[in-house]
């Protein structure tokens, strides 16, 4: 049990130490809002796509293709979206809050925290497995977000079916992560080996993605944003970090997943709400303050729930 505790601590603690460092650096004004804006753009449009491209393009074929796992994750993401769509309107009467609440439940920070935790847990095998899943779940995250935030938007910004389809297509087609993953898969189909010059250049950019993303995540925390709406934010965050991953892992076990695959299921569904959920909620005039609170609370909660989940899975020998 002590071995499992140390294992779990060594996976989670370094990530949240960097997040805390970002919060401290922002507090003492070592970082600026302008830097964070540029940093987020650099990570999302350059560094993280390079990481995904490099990991997928150089992974062994056997490590990257697991059709059963992909189908399971697609089905689980769909379920984690549809079930709240049915249940949340019963309890949440404000339409703008419904969209932010539902997005907070199903949309995970798999591309940033997920990649970091997978690498800490399983090394290159973990990042290759997460990278294999990402193009499918990132696409679903974006499609479902556009749908629910449009349905729950004020009347003046609701989209017609045609405009909704156009918005979904544009959101998916211009997402840097999806583009990088598609290009990596095309590269693999060519059968070409990656030149050392290209591999090292991509490696340098890839290595920047996690530290910058985690520092920015911490620097963007605003505890004062917790005023108001806390009850809804806690409820959505609890669903995101406790209910959804528990159901996903139990379902995955029933389908026979274990080891790296089961660990990645937990990482994908157990992570906090995605940073982009706040940005999209603000753009589509949903309750972006609630989305911000869900992002903050779910990230804080995940410090404990991710540790507990990894500890339990490791103790019972499932990962």
C-alpha positions in Angstrom: 0.0 0.0 0.0 2.9 2.4 0.8 4.3 1.6 -2.7 0.9 2.6 -4.3 0.8 5.8 -2.2 4.3 6.9 -3.3 3.5 5.9 -6.9 0.3 8.0 -6.9 2.1 10.9 -5.2 4.9 10.9 -7.7 2.4 11.1 -10.6 0.1 13.8 -9.3 2.3 16.0 -7.1 4.8 17.3 -9.7 1.9 18.4 -12.0 0.2 20.4 -9.3 3.4 21.8 -8.0 3.9 23.4 -11.4 0.3 24.6 -11.4 0.8 26.1 -7.9 4.1 27.7 -9.2 2.1 29.5 -11.9 -0.4 30.8 -9.3 2.4 32.1 -7.2 4.3 33.7 -10.1 1.1 35.5 -11.1 0.4 36.6 -7.5 3.8 38.3 -7.2 3.4 39.8 -10.6 6.3 37.9 -12.2 3.9 37.0 -15.0 1.5 39.3 -16.8 -1.8 38.9 -18.5 -0.3 39.7 -21.8 2.3 36.9 -21.4 -0.4 34.4 -20.4 -2.4 35.3 -23.5 0.6 34.7 -25.8 1.6 31.6 -23.8 -1.9 30.0 -24.2 -1.8 30.7 -27.9 1.7 29.2 -28.2 0.8 26.0 -26.3 -2.6 25.5 -28.1 -1.5 26.3 -31.6 2.1 25.2 -31.7 3.6 23.2 -28.8 0.7 20.8 -28.0 0.0 20.0 -31.7 3.7 19.3 -32.1 3.6 16.9 -29.1 0.6 15.0 -30.6 2.1 14.9 -34.1 5.4 13.6 -32.8 4.0 11.0 -30.4 1.5 9.6 -33.0 3.9 9.7 -36.0 6.6 7.9 -34.1 4.6 5.4 -32.1 4.7 1.7 -32.8 1.6 0.6 -34.7 0.6 -1.8 -32.0 0.7 0.9 -29.4 -1.5 3.4 -31.3 -4.4 1.4 -32.7 -6.9 0.0 -30.2 -10.3 0.1 -31.9 -12.1 -1.3 -28.9 -10.7 1.4 -26.6 -11.6 4.1 -29.2 -15.2 2.9 -29.5 -15.5 2.7 -25.8 -14.3 6.2 -25.2 -16.5 7.6 -27.9 -19.6 5.9 -26.4 -18.6 7.0 -22.9 -18.2 10.6 -23.9 -21.5 10.5 -25.7 -23.2 9.1 -22.7 -21.6 11.6 -20.3 -23.1 14.3 -22.6 -26.6 12.9 -23.2 -27.4 11.9 -19.7 -26.8 15.4 -18.2 -28.8 16.8 -21.1 -31.8 14.9 -19.8 -31.2 15.3 -16.0 -29.8 18.8 -15.6 -32.9 20.7 -16.9 -34.9 19.1 -14.1 -32.8 20.8 -11.5 -31.3 23.9 -13.2 -34.0 26.3 -14.5 -31.7 29.0 -15.9 -31.0 28.2 -19.5 -27.6 29.9 -19.6 -26.5 28.0 -16.5 -27.6 24.7 -18.0 -25.2 24.9 -20.9 -22.2 25.8 -18.7 -23.2 23.1 -16.2 -23.5 20.3 -18.8 -20.3 21.3 -20.5 -18.5 21.2 -17.2 -19.7 17.6 -16.6 -18.6 16.0 -19.8 -15.7 18.1 -21.3 -12.4 17.0 -19.9 -8.9 18.6 -19.9 -7.5 15.5 -21.5 -5.2 17.3 -23.9 -3.1 19.1 -21.2 -3.4 17.5 -17.8 -4.3 14.1 -19.4 -1.2 14.0 -21.5 1.0 15.0 -18.5 -0.5 12.4 -16.2 -0.4 9.6 -18.8 3.3 10.3 -19.4 4.0 10.2 -15.7 2.1 7.0 -15.3 3.0 5.0 -18.4 5.8 6.9 -20.2 5.7 6.9 -24.0 3.1 4.1 -24.0 0.7 6.3 -22.0 1.1 9.4 -24.3 0.7 7.2 -27.4 -2.5 5.7 -26.0 -4.0 9.1 -25.0 -2.9 10.5 -28.4 -4.8 7.7 -30.1 -8.0 8.6 -28.3 -7.7 12.4 -28.5 -8.8 13.0 -32.1 -12.1 11.3 -31.4 -12.9 12.7 -28.0 -11.7 16.2 -28.8 -14.0 16.3 -31.9 -16.9 15.1 -29.7 -16.1 17.7 -27.0 -16.2 20.5 -29.6 -19.3 19.2 -31.4 -21.3 18.7 -28.2 -20.2 22.1 -26.8 -21.4 23.9 -29.9 -24.7 22.1 -29.7 -25.5 22.5 -26.0 -24.3 26.1 -25.8 -26.3 27.0 -28.8 -29.4 25.3 -27.5 -29.0 27.0 -24.2 -28.0 30.4 -25.6 -30.1 33.6 -25.4 -32.6 33.9 -28.3 -30.5 36.6 -30.1 -27.5 34.2 -30.5 -29.2 30.9 -31.1 -28.1 29.3 -34.3 -30.3 27.9 -37.1 -29.7 24.2 -38.0 -27.6 25.3 -41.0 -25.6 27.8 -39.0 -25.1 25.2 -36.3 -23.7 22.7 -38.7 -21.4 25.3 -40.2 -20.2 26.3 -36.8 -19.5 22.7 -35.8 -17.6 22.1 -39.1 -15.5 25.2 -38.7 -14.8 24.4 -35.0 -13.6 20.9 -35.8 -11.7 21.7 -39.0 -9.7 24.6 -37.5 -8.8 22.9 -34.2 -5.0 22.7 -34.1 -5.0 19.5 -32.1 -7.3 17.7 -34.6 -5.2 19.0 -37.5 -2.0 17.8 -35.9 -3.5 14.3 -35.3 -4.8 14.0 -38.8 -1.5 15.0 -40.3 0.3 12.5 -38.0 -1.9 9.7 -39.2 -1.3 10.7 -42.8 2.4 10.7 -42.1 2.2 7.2 -40.8 0.3 6.0 -43.9 3.3 7.2 -46.0 5.5 4.7 -44.2 8.3 7.3 -44.0 10.6 7.3 -41.0 11.0 10.7 -39.3 14.4 12.5 -40.0 16.4 13.2 -36.9 16.4 16.9 -37.7 12.6 17.0 -37.7 12.2 14.7 -34.7 14.5 16.8 -32.5 12.9 20.0 -33.5 9.4 18.7 -32.8 10.8 17.2 -29.5 12.0 20.6 -28.3 8.6 22.2 -29.0 6.8 19.2 -27.5 8.8 19.5 -24.3 7.7 23.1 -23.9 4.0 22.3 -24.0 3.4 20.7 -20.6 5.3 23.2 -18.4 3.9 26.2 -20.1 0.3 24.9 -20.1 0.5 24.0 -16.4 2.0 27.3 -15.4 -0.6 29.1 -17.4 -3.4 27.0 -15.8 -2.2 28.0 -12.3 -1.7 31.7 -13.2 -5.2 32.0 -14.5 -6.8 30.9 -11.2 -8.9 33.6 -9.6 -10.2 32.5 -6.2 -12.4 35.7 -6.1 -14.3 34.2 -9.0 -15.9 31.7 -6.6 -18.4 34.3 -5.4 -21.9 33.3 -6.3 -23.0 30.1 -8.2 -20.8 28.0 -5.9 -23.5 25.3 -5.4 -23.9 24.7 -9.1 -20.1 24.8 -9.6 -19.5 22.2 -6.9 -22.3 19.9 -8.2 -20.9 20.0 -11.8 -17.4 19.5 -10.6 -18.3 16.6 -8.4 -20.0 15.0 -11.4 -16.9 15.7 -13.5 -14.3 14.4 -11.1 -16.1 11.7 -9.1 -19.3 10.4 -10.8 -18.3 10.3 -14.4 -14.8 8.7 -13.9 -16.2 6.1 -11.5 -18.9 5.0 -14.0 -16.4 5.1 -16.9 -13.8 3.0 -15.1 -16.4 0.4 -13.8 -17.8 0.2 -17.4 -14.2 -0.2 -18.8 -13.5 -3.0 -16.3 -16.7 -4.7 -17.4 -15.4 -4.6 -21.0 -12.1 -6.2 -19.9 -9.8 -3.1 -20.0 -6.8 -3.1 -17.7 -3.3 -1.7 -17.5 -2.5 1.3 -19.7 -5.9 1.2 -21.4 -7.8 1.3 -18.1 -5.5 4.0 -16.7 -6.1 6.2 -19.7 -9.8 5.8 -19.4 -9.5 7.1 -15.8 -7.3 9.9 -16.9 -9.6 11.0 -19.8 -12.8 10.9 -17.7 -11.3 11.8 -14.3 -9.6 15.0 -15.3 -11.0 18.5 -14.5 -13.1 20.6 -16.8 -11.3 21.8 -20.0 -9.9 25.4 -20.1 -11.6 25.9 -23.4 -15.0 25.3 -21.8 -14.8 28.7 -20.2 -13.6 30.4 -23.5 -16.4 28.8 -25.5 -19.1 29.6 -22.9 -18.1 33.2 -23.0 -18.1 33.4 -26.8 -21.6 31.9 -27.0 -23.0 34.0 -24.2 -23.5 31.1 -21.8 -22.9 31.7 -18.1 -19.1 32.0 -18.4 -18.7 32.9 -14.8 -20.2 29.6 -13.8 -18.0 27.9 -16.4 -15.0 29.7 -14.8 -16.0 28.5 -11.3 -16.4 24.9 -12.6 -13.0 25.0 -14.1 -11.4 26.3 -10.9 -13.2 23.9 -8.5 -12.9 20.8 -10.7 -9.2 21.4 -11.0 -8.8 21.8 -7.2 -11.0 18.7 -6.6 -9.0 16.7 -9.2 -5.9 17.1 -7.1 -7.5 14.7 -4.6 -9.7 12.6 -6.8 -7.0 11.8 -9.4 -4.6 10.8 -6.6 -7.3 8.6 -4.9 -8.2 7.0 -8.2 -4.7 6.2 -9.2 -4.0 4.9 -5.7 -7.0 2.6 -5.7 -6.3 1.2 -9.2 -2.7 0.7 -8.4 -3.5 -1.0 -5.0 -5.9 -3.5 -6.5 -3.5 -4.3 -9.3 -5.5 -2.9 -12.2 -2.8 -0.6 -13.5 
